[in-house]
Amino acid sequence: MSTPTRAPSHTPLRKRRTALALAVALTAGLGSAALTALPANAAADSVKVQYRTSASGATADQAEPWFKVVNNGTSAVSLSQVSFRYYFKADSPSTQYRYACSWAVKGCANITGTFGTLATPTATADRYLEITFTGGAGSLAPGADTGDMQLRFHRADWQTLRQSDDYSFDGSRTAYGDWDKVTAKLGTGTVWGTAPGGNTPDPTPTDPTPSPTPTPTDPGPAGATLFDDFTYTSSTDPAIGAHGWSVRSNGGGPGVPGATWAPENVTFAAEGGNTIMNLESSTAGTGESTKHTEILTKTMKFKNGTYAARVKFSDAPKYGPDGDHLVQTFFPINDLKAPLADDYSEYDFEYLPNGGWGEPSNILYTTSWETYQADPWVAVNQHTESRMSYAGWHDLVLTIDNNVITYYVDGQVFGTHDAKYLPERGMSINFNQWLIDLNGQPGSTPRAYDQKVDYVLHVKDQVLTPAQVAAKVGGYRTAGTAFVDNVPNS
C-alpha cells in the first residue's frame, strides 16, 4: 500500500481551500426574478431555518451551506416530518452534483440530501438541494433547534463551482441567522421561506444526480481497543501478521524516486524494560541505495476516538553524515479513491529533523487532510507546526470526535483542527520513516537514521486525555498484556 504522506499546504489556516480558485466574498444581496411569498409565521406546529456559509467566496470547490432548524411553534415537532430546500443555479444544464454531510449534532446518518430541478427556472435558481431527516434525528421541543448541520455539495467532476449567482447563497452570512431564501415544510405544508419566482416547494423531487447511500456508522461499542506493545522478535515474526500488521516491502512513494521499502530494517529489541520497535532508514545518496521503512495495519477500521503512541524522534543519524531531509511519522490514513475524493482522510504527526518542504531546519507538523490531488498538486488540509527540535521520546495523542480534531504532544495541546476535516470512513494506523529527497546531504557516504516506537493505542469512539492514555497503557503493562484488538471491522 502506498502511503501518500505529503508536505502540508503552507497557507493561512483560516482559509480551507486557498489552493483552489476562491474569489472575494459576496457581500451584496442576490438578484432574483419576481418572488412567490410563502408563510413564515409561527403556528402550533411550525419551524424556521437559520443559515450561514463556511465557504463565502463567489466561487469554491464546494458549496458549504450550514443550517439549523428551529421549532418556532408551540408544540413538539418530529424532525422526520421536516424538510427544507436550498436553491441554486447549476453551472450548466449537464452539471451533476454530489451531497455530503461533514458533521451534524443530530448525526450525519440521520440527514439525507437529494437534488431536484425547478419547474420554473429563474436567473438565480434551476436546482435545489432538499434535506430530510430519518426517525433517528428525534424531535424538537418548542424553542429548540437541531444544532449545527455542516452540509456541503460539490460538482461531480470536482471542478470549481460558482455560487455567487445562487438564490439561497449569501457570502456575507458567516454567523447563523434566520434565512427566508430557504423554504421549509412540515408534513406537506410549507411553513417557512420564499421560493424563487414562479415555484412552489414540490413535495416529490425530481433527482437528476442521486446521492450515494450514506455510509453507515461503523459498528461496535465505544471503548473497543487496539493496544500493541510491539513484543515481536523480527519483521518476519508470524505474530505481526496475525495481529493485523503489515511490514511494507513494495515500491512506490512517498519520498525518493527509486527507493525501496525494506522490511528487514524494522527490528525489535529490549530497551528500558519494554520491547521497542525500530525503523531504520538509510541512503548512500542515490535512489537505488535508499531504503525506507513502514509498518501499517492491514485493515482500515479505525475512525473516531483516541490514537496514541510513544515515539522517539532522532535529530542525529545512527551513523554517517547528517543533513538528509527526513520524515518521521505516526498517522491514521485511508486510500484516495479519486483525485480530490471527499471521503479521504489522513491525520499526521510528521517530524522533519533537518527541514524540507522549504523549511531550513527541524519542524514538527500536525496535519488534518480533507483531500488532495497529485497532479496538478492541490492540497485541502489544516495544519499546525512548531519549529524546534523534538529529538527524544514523546507521547503523541490524537483525538477525533464529532466536533474537533485535537493533537497533543507530551500532555499539552499542540493543535486543534476544524470539524470540516473529520473522517468519513475508516483508516489504517501507520508509522513510517522516509527521505523527501537527496538535496539535504548530497554526499555518497552511507548514513542511516532511527525512529523508535514503544507502543500504539486506539480507543474507539472515546476521547481520552493524555493522562487517561498513560493510565490505560500502564494498566495493560501491569497486567502483562502485550496485545489486544477488539475493534470491529467497519
Solvent accessible surface area in square Angstrom, and as a share of the most:
residue,aa,sasa,rsa
1,M,89,0.40
2,S,60,0.39
3,T,0,0.00
4,P,28,0.18
5,T,1,0.01
6,R,32,0.12
7,A,24,0.19
8,P,4,0.03
9,S,17,0.11
10,H,94,0.42
11,T,51,0.30
12,P,67,0.42
13,L,81,0.40
14,R,197,0.72
15,K,96,0.41
16,R,21,0.08
17,R,8,0.03
18,T,46,0.27
19,A,51,0.40
20,L,31,0.16
21,A,63,0.49
22,L,75,0.37
23,A,50,0.39
24,V,129,0.74
25,A,50,0.39
26,L,43,0.21
27,T,106,0.61
28,A,65,0.50
29,G,66,0.64
30,L,24,0.12
31,G,56,0.54
32,S,51,0.33
33,A,48,0.37
34,A,89,0.69
35,L,89,0.44
36,T,49,0.28
37,A,88,0.68
38,L,38,0.19
39,P,75,0.47
40,A,42,0.33
41,N,106,0.54
42,A,60,0.47
43,A,54,0.42
44,A,64,0.50
45,D,74,0.38
46,S,1,0.00
47,V,0,0.00
48,K,41,0.17
49,V,0,0.00
50,Q,39,0.17
51,Y,1,0.00
52,R,56,0.20
53,T,3,0.01
54,S,28,0.18
55,A,12,0.10
56,S,36,0.23
57,G,8,0.08
58,A,14,0.11
59,T,17,0.10
60,A,1,0.00
61,D,4,0.02
62,Q,1,0.00
63,A,1,0.00
64,E,3,0.01
65,P,2,0.01
66,W,22,0.08
67,F,0,0.00
68,K,45,0.19
69,V,0,0.00
70,V,18,0.10
71,N,0,0.00
72,N,38,0.20
73,G,9,0.09
74,T,106,0.62
75,S,44,0.28
76,A,68,0.53
77,V,4,0.03
78,S,50,0.32
79,L,0,0.00
80,S,50,0.32
81,Q,99,0.44
82,V,2,0.01
83,S,16,0.10
84,F,2,0.01
85,R,6,0.02
86,Y,3,0.01
87,Y,1,0.00
88,F,2,0.01
89,K,59,0.25
90,A,8,0.06
91,D,53,0.28
92,S,42,0.27
93,P,132,0.83
94,S,95,0.61
95,T,11,0.06
96,Q,84,0.37
97,Y,4,0.01
98,R,70,0.26
99,Y,26,0.10
100,A,13,0.10
101,C,17,0.10
102,S,15,0.10
103,W,27,0.10
104,A,6,0.05
105,V,85,0.49
106,K,52,0.22
107,G,26,0.25
108,C,40,0.24
109,A,53,0.41
110,N,33,0.17
111,I,1,0.01
112,T,51,0.30
113,G,3,0.02
114,T,36,0.21
115,F,1,0.00
116,G,0,0.00
117,T,57,0.33
118,L,16,0.08
119,A,102,0.79
120,T,62,0.36
121,P,85,0.53
122,T,16,0.10
123,A,77,0.60
124,T,11,0.06
125,A,0,0.00
126,D,28,0.14
127,R,15,0.06
128,Y,4,0.01
129,L,0,0.00
130,E,14,0.06
131,I,0,0.00
132,T,49,0.29
133,F,13,0.05
134,T,55,0.32
135,G,62,0.60
136,G,58,0.56
137,A,4,0.03
138,G,37,0.35
139,S,64,0.41
140,L,4,0.02
141,A,57,0.44
142,P,69,0.44
143,G,61,0.59
144,A,37,0.28
145,D,62,0.32
146,T,2,0.01
147,G,14,0.13
148,D,33,0.17
149,M,0,0.00
150,Q,11,0.05
151,L,0,0.00
152,R,2,0.01
153,F,3,0.01
154,H,8,0.04
155,R,42,0.15
156,A,43,0.33
157,D,76,0.40
158,W,35,0.12
159,Q,105,0.47
160,T,53,0.31
161,L,5,0.02
162,R,117,0.43
163,Q,1,0.00
164,S,24,0.16
165,D,52,0.27
166,D,3,0.01
167,Y,0,0.00
168,S,0,0.00
169,F,1,0.01
170,D,15,0.08
171,G,2,0.02
172,S,57,0.37
173,R,72,0.26
174,T,80,0.46
175,A,74,0.58
176,Y,58,0.22
177,G,21,0.20
178,D,62,0.32
179,W,21,0.07
180,D,70,0.36
181,K,34,0.15
182,V,0,0.00
183,T,2,0.01
184,A,0,0.00
185,K,17,0.07
186,L,31,0.15
187,G,38,0.36
188,T,119,0.69
189,G,36,0.35
190,T,26,0.15
191,V,28,0.16
192,W,22,0.08
193,G,1,0.01
194,T,23,0.13
195,A,0,0.00
196,P,1,0.00
197,G,9,0.08
198,G,55,0.53
199,N,5,0.03
200,T,93,0.54
201,P,9,0.06
202,D,72,0.38
203,P,95,0.60
204,T,101,0.59
205,P,42,0.26
206,T,89,0.52
207,D,50,0.26
208,P,54,0.34
209,T,2,0.01
210,P,89,0.56
211,S,33,0.21
212,P,95,0.60
213,T,123,0.71
214,P,67,0.42
215,T,94,0.55
216,P,108,0.68
217,T,100,0.58
218,D,26,0.14
219,P,71,0.45
220,G,40,0.38
221,P,97,0.61
222,A,58,0.45
223,G,24,0.23
224,A,7,0.05
225,T,5,0.03
226,L,3,0.02
227,F,0,0.00
228,D,1,0.01
229,D,13,0.07
230,F,0,0.00
231,T,68,0.39
232,Y,13,0.05
233,T,112,0.65
234,S,43,0.28
235,S,22,0.14
236,T,117,0.68
237,D,25,0.13
238,P,115,0.72
239,A,34,0.26
240,I,5,0.03
241,G,33,0.32
242,A,85,0.66
243,H,52,0.23
244,G,26,0.25
245,W,3,0.01
246,S,41,0.27
247,V,25,0.14
248,R,6,0.02
249,S,76,0.49
250,N,69,0.36
251,G,43,0.41
252,G,52,0.50
253,G,34,0.33
254,P,17,0.11
255,G,26,0.25
256,V,10,0.06
257,P,116,0.73
258,G,55,0.53
259,A,10,0.08
260,T,68,0.40
261,W,4,0.01
262,A,5,0.04
263,P,40,0.25
264,E,102,0.46
265,N,24,0.12
266,V,1,0.01
267,T,63,0.37
268,F,21,0.09
269,A,65,0.50
270,A,92,0.72
271,E,65,0.29
272,G,80,0.77
273,G,82,0.79
274,N,43,0.22
275,T,29,0.17
276,I,10,0.05
277,M,0,0.00
278,N,20,0.10
279,L,0,0.00
280,E,30,0.14
281,S,0,0.00
282,S,16,0.10
283,T,4,0.02
284,A,25,0.20
285,G,21,0.20
286,T,67,0.39
287,G,12,0.12
288,E,145,0.65
289,S,38,0.25
290,T,0,0.00
291,K,81,0.34
292,H,1,0.00
293,T,1,0.00
294,E,0,0.00
295,I,0,0.00
296,L,8,0.04
297,T,9,0.05
298,K,117,0.49
299,T,60,0.35
300,M,68,0.31
301,K,22,0.10
302,F,2,0.01
303,K,41,0.17
304,N,24,0.12
305,G,1,0.01
306,T,0,0.00
307,Y,0,0.00
308,A,0,0.00
309,A,0,0.00
310,R,75,0.27
311,V,0,0.00
312,K,61,0.26
313,F,2,0.01
314,S,21,0.13
315,D,37,0.19
316,A,68,0.53
317,P,27,0.17
318,K,111,0.47
319,Y,107,0.41
320,G,41,0.39
321,P,45,0.28
322,D,62,0.32
323,G,19,0.18
324,D,0,0.00
325,H,37,0.16
326,L,0,0.00
327,V,0,0.00
328,Q,0,0.00
329,T,0,0.00
330,F,1,0.00
331,F,0,0.00
332,P,1,0.01
333,I,0,0.00
334,N,0,0.00
335,D,51,0.26
336,L,45,0.22
337,K,131,0.55
338,A,50,0.39
339,P,85,0.53
340,L,11,0.06
341,A,12,0.09
342,D,29,0.15
343,D,37,0.19
344,Y,3,0.01
345,S,1,0.01
346,E,0,0.00
347,Y,0,0.00
348,D,0,0.00
349,F,1,0.00
350,E,0,0.00
351,Y,0,0.00
352,L,0,0.00
353,P,6,0.04
354,N,30,0.15
355,G,0,0.00
356,G,3,0.03
357,W,54,0.19
358,G,82,0.79
359,E,23,0.10
360,P,123,0.77
361,S,61,0.39
362,N,32,0.17
363,I,0,0.00
364,L,0,0.00
365,Y,0,0.00
366,T,0,0.00
367,T,0,0.00
368,S,0,0.00
369,W,1,0.00
370,E,4,0.02
371,T,1,0.01
372,Y,15,0.06
373,Q,32,0.14
374,A,70,0.54
375,D,128,0.66
376,P,96,0.60
377,W,112,0.39
378,V,16,0.09
379,A,5,0.04
380,V,0,0.00
381,N,12,0.06
382,Q,16,0.07
383,H,10,0.05
384,T,31,0.18
385,E,58,0.26
386,S,26,0.17
387,R,142,0.52
388,M,106,0.47
389,S,51,0.33
390,Y,22,0.08
391,A,52,0.41
392,G,22,0.21
393,W,64,0.23
394,H,22,0.10
395,D,49,0.25
396,L,1,0.00
397,V,4,0.02
398,L,1,0.01
399,T,5,0.03
400,I,1,0.00
401,D,43,0.22
402,N,85,0.44
403,N,81,0.42
404,V,54,0.31
405,I,0,0.00
406,T,11,0.07
407,Y,0,0.00
408,Y,36,0.14
409,V,12,0.07
410,D,71,0.37
411,G,35,0.34
412,Q,131,0.58
413,V,90,0.52
414,F,35,0.15
415,G,8,0.07
416,T,74,0.43
417,H,1,0.01
418,D,61,0.32
419,A,10,0.08
420,K,26,0.11
421,Y,4,0.01
422,L,15,0.07
423,P,9,0.06
424,E,40,0.18
425,R,39,0.14
426,G,8,0.08
427,M,0,0.00
428,S,1,0.00
429,I,0,0.00
430,N,0,0.00
431,F,0,0.00
432,N,0,0.00
433,Q,0,0.00
434,W,6,0.02
435,L,0,0.00
436,I,29,0.15
437,D,36,0.19
438,L,38,0.19
439,N,115,0.59
440,G,27,0.26
441,Q,34,0.15
442,P,113,0.71
443,G,29,0.28
444,S,88,0.57
445,T,74,0.43
446,P,78,0.49
447,R,0,0.00
448,A,0,0.00
449,Y,0,0.00
450,D,21,0.11
451,Q,0,0.00
452,K,46,0.19
453,V,0,0.00
454,D,7,0.04
455,Y,12,0.05
456,V,0,0.00
457,L,0,0.00
458,H,0,0.00
459,V,1,0.01
460,K,6,0.03
461,D,62,0.32
462,Q,74,0.33
463,V,76,0.44
464,L,23,0.11
465,T,68,0.40
466,P,26,0.17
467,A,75,0.58
468,Q,93,0.41
469,V,3,0.02
470,A,66,0.51
471,A,71,0.55
472,K,66,0.28
473,V,8,0.05
474,G,33,0.32
475,G,40,0.38
476,Y,43,0.16
477,R,70,0.26
478,T,124,0.72
479,A,79,0.61
480,G,66,0.63
481,T,43,0.25
482,A,36,0.28
483,F,53,0.22
484,V,38,0.22
485,D,51,0.27
486,N,93,0.47
487,V,7,0.04
488,P,42,0.26
489,N,99,0.51
490,S,81,0.52
